[in-house]
Amino acid sequence: MSSAPATSPVAAHPPERRSHERYPLSLNVEYRLIQRGRVESWGSARTINIASGGVLFEPNAALAKGSPIELSINWPMLLEGVCPLKLVMRGRIMRSDQRGVAVRARHYEFRTAGVPASNLRTIQPKVRSGKG
């Protein structure tokens, strides 16, 4: 009579419990820690992955779990093919460790991010001449 191994492949890899699919995107992100309506600190980083429920990113310093945070992420797609976008997300830091900072989103929206890409080549700087 042979004995089965103590652990089965199913037990070794538990089912995914996340309710939002994560997408492995490495994008530039600027963050602001907010306390009592004021910006306490800020910085920039890169995302590791993004889901509709939150973001995992790599800051240069550890951030406090439970802190309210606002993220501004440079989105890789253009609005109607011409206008740069930013994903602005507000939420709370759920985890901060060597794997990164996990933020649970409470609110997110896309915002236009400045001049449409098609106009970037046509804008000429205004130069003032020395003549009055």
Contacts in CASP RR format, 6 or more apart in sequence:
PFRMAT RR
TARGET T0000
AUTHOR 0000-0000-0000
METHOD contacts of the structure
MODEL  1
MSSAPATSPVAAHPPERRSHERYPLSLNVEYRLIQRGRVESWGSARTINI
ASGGVLFEPNAALAKGSPIELSINWPMLLEGVCPLKLVMRGRIMRSDQRG
VAVRARHYEFRTAGVPASNLRTIQPKVRSGKG
18 51 0 8 1.000
19 53 0 8 1.000
20 51 0 8 1.000
20 52 0 8 1.000
20 53 0 8 1.000
20 54 0 8 1.000
21 51 0 8 1.000
22 49 0 8 1.000
22 50 0 8 1.000
22 51 0 8 1.000
22 56 0 8 1.000
23 49 0 8 1.000
23 50 0 8 1.000
23 51 0 8 1.000
24 48 0 8 1.000
24 49 0 8 1.000
25 47 0 8 1.000
25 49 0 8 1.000
25 50 0 8 1.000
25 76 0 8 1.000
26 46 0 8 1.000
26 47 0 8 1.000
26 48 0 8 1.000
27 46 0 8 1.000
27 47 0 8 1.000
27 50 0 8 1.000
27 73 0 8 1.000
27 74 0 8 1.000
27 75 0 8 1.000
27 76 0 8 1.000
28 44 0 8 1.000
28 46 0 8 1.000
28 73 0 8 1.000
28 74 0 8 1.000
29 44 0 8 1.000
29 45 0 8 1.000
29 46 0 8 1.000
29 47 0 8 1.000
29 55 0 8 1.000
29 57 0 8 1.000
29 71 0 8 1.000
29 72 0 8 1.000
29 73 0 8 1.000
29 74 0 8 1.000
30 42 0 8 1.000
30 43 0 8 1.000
30 44 0 8 1.000
30 71 0 8 1.000
30 72 0 8 1.000
31 42 0 8 1.000
31 43 0 8 1.000
31 44 0 8 1.000
31 45 0 8 1.000
31 57 0 8 1.000
31 59 0 8 1.000
31 63 0 8 1.000
31 69 0 8 1.000
31 70 0 8 1.000
31 71 0 8 1.000
31 72 0 8 1.000
32 39 0 8 1.000
32 41 0 8 1.000
32 42 0 8 1.000
32 43 0 8 1.000
32 69 0 8 1.000
32 70 0 8 1.000
33 39 0 8 1.000
33 40 0 8 1.000
33 41 0 8 1.000
33 42 0 8 1.000
33 63 0 8 1.000
33 64 0 8 1.000
33 67 0 8 1.000
33 68 0 8 1.000
33 69 0 8 1.000
34 40 0 8 1.000
34 68 0 8 1.000
34 69 0 8 1.000
34 70 0 8 1.000
35 67 0 8 1.000
35 68 0 8 1.000
40 67 0 8 1.000
43 59 0 8 1.000
43 60 0 8 1.000
45 57 0 8 1.000
45 58 0 8 1.000
45 59 0 8 1.000
45 60 0 8 1.000
45 101 0 8 1.000
46 57 0 8 1.000
46 58 0 8 1.000
47 55 0 8 1.000
47 56 0 8 1.000
47 57 0 8 1.000
47 58 0 8 1.000
47 73 0 8 1.000
48 56 0 8 1.000
48 57 0 8 1.000
48 58 0 8 1.000
48 100 0 8 1.000
49 55 0 8 1.000
49 56 0 8 1.000
50 56 0 8 1.000
50 73 0 8 1.000
50 87 0 8 1.000
52 105 0 8 1.000
52 108 0 8 1.000
53 104 0 8 1.000
53 105 0 8 1.000
54 89 0 8 1.000
54 102 0 8 1.000
54 103 0 8 1.000
54 104 0 8 1.000
54 105 0 8 1.000
54 108 0 8 1.000
55 71 0 8 1.000
55 73 0 8 1.000
55 89 0 8 1.000
55 102 0 8 1.000
55 103 0 8 1.000
55 105 0 8 1.000
56 99 0 8 1.000
56 100 0 8 1.000
56 101 0 8 1.000
56 102 0 8 1.000
56 103 0 8 1.000
57 71 0 8 1.000
57 100 0 8 1.000
57 101 0 8 1.000
57 103 0 8 1.000
58 100 0 8 1.000
58 101 0 8 1.000
59 100 0 8 1.000
59 101 0 8 1.000
62 96 0 8 1.000
63 69 0 8 1.000
63 93 0 8 1.000
63 96 0 8 1.000
63 101 0 8 1.000
64 93 0 8 1.000
64 96 0 8 1.000
65 93 0 8 1.000
65 94 0 8 1.000
65 95 0 8 1.000
65 96 0 8 1.000
66 92 0 8 1.000
66 93 0 8 1.000
66 94 0 8 1.000
67 92 0 8 1.000
67 93 0 8 1.000
68 90 0 8 1.000
68 91 0 8 1.000
68 92 0 8 1.000
69 90 0 8 1.000
69 91 0 8 1.000
69 92 0 8 1.000
69 93 0 8 1.000
69 103 0 8 1.000
70 88 0 8 1.000
70 89 0 8 1.000
70 90 0 8 1.000
70 91 0 8 1.000
71 87 0 8 1.000
71 88 0 8 1.000
71 89 0 8 1.000
71 90 0 8 1.000
71 103 0 8 1.000
72 86 0 8 1.000
72 87 0 8 1.000
72 88 0 8 1.000
73 86 0 8 1.000
73 87 0 8 1.000
73 88 0 8 1.000
73 89 0 8 1.000
74 84 0 8 1.000
74 86 0 8 1.000
74 113 0 8 1.000
75 84 0 8 1.000
75 85 0 8 1.000
75 86 0 8 1.000
75 87 0 8 1.000
75 110 0 8 1.000
75 113 0 8 1.000
77 85 0 8 1.000
78 84 0 8 1.000
78 85 0 8 1.000
78 117 0 8 1.000
79 85 0 8 1.000
79 110 0 8 1.000
79 112 0 8 1.000
81 117 0 8 1.000
82 116 0 8 1.000
82 117 0 8 1.000
82 118 0 8 1.000
83 112 0 8 1.000
83 113 0 8 1.000
83 114 0 8 1.000
83 116 0 8 1.000
83 117 0 8 1.000
84 112 0 8 1.000
84 113 0 8 1.000
84 114 0 8 1.000
84 115 0 8 1.000
84 116 0 8 1.000
84 117 0 8 1.000
85 110 0 8 1.000
85 111 0 8 1.000
85 112 0 8 1.000
85 113 0 8 1.000
86 110 0 8 1.000
86 111 0 8 1.000
86 112 0 8 1.000
86 113 0 8 1.000
87 108 0 8 1.000
87 109 0 8 1.000
87 110 0 8 1.000
88 108 0 8 1.000
88 109 0 8 1.000
88 110 0 8 1.000
88 111 0 8 1.000
89 103 0 8 1.000
89 105 0 8 1.000
89 107 0 8 1.000
89 108 0 8 1.000
90 105 0 8 1.000
90 106 0 8 1.000
90 107 0 8 1.000
90 108 0 8 1.000
91 103 0 8 1.000
91 104 0 8 1.000
91 105 0 8 1.000
91 106 0 8 1.000
91 107 0 8 1.000
92 103 0 8 1.000
92 104 0 8 1.000
92 106 0 8 1.000
93 101 0 8 1.000
93 102 0 8 1.000
93 103 0 8 1.000
94 102 0 8 1.000
94 103 0 8 1.000
94 104 0 8 1.000
95 101 0 8 1.000
95 102 0 8 1.000
96 102 0 8 1.000
115 123 0 8 1.000
END
